[in-house]
């Protein structure tokens, strides 16, 4: 697709002017991105997407409850297995053009061990979770899914808190730039991570406290 666009642009008689205008626009966008990074604080949840600052409203109870239950079981699992670390809400992921603050991310141990204590911008994680809301659904299923795949994020979950359903997207190969069609998991099913070896949980465990605790006992025999 990019090659086709480049060929079409190159065959245009005003290609130099178009390229110059595109370069100027990209330079202006880079400046706005620098300004965004200097402006944002831990108290503000915002993202920089295609040159636009996207502010997020405070989350609803059902949103932070899902984040808490999933991060609890995944964080403990990752710590016990010594396979990596989980971050939620305010870990800023800096991709080629855009800066995101996903609801939850997982970094493999190899990647996490390269981070410094004062680091604030992080590379593409191995696993990303976004929890849908009316205001974010379009981007979660659109530009974010496209961008995450293009940057080799091997697994992406979209959680729908109303339908109580998980959409799982995976990249089969490091060379892939598009996710396979989604697999859908409802409350009556288990979901197995493609990236996090051995991590299989009932979908109910991220919506129900009692099931979450049972899952912890089952995973860790505690």
DAPEPE-V186691 format. One record per helix or strand. SS is the DSSP state (H for helix, E for strand). FROM is the first residue (numbers start at 0). TO is the last residue. Records with the same first field share a line. If there is no record, write none. Layout:
BEGIN
SS->FROM-TO ; FROM-TO
END
This chain:
BEGIN
H->1-9 ; 14-38 ; 60-80 ; 108-111 ; 136-140 ; 142-149 ; 202-205 ; 208-219
E->45-48 ; 51-54 ; 83-87 ; 91-93 ; 98-99 ; 103-107 ; 120-121 ; 126-130 ; 154-159 ; 164-169 ; 182-184 ; 189-191 ; 199-201
END
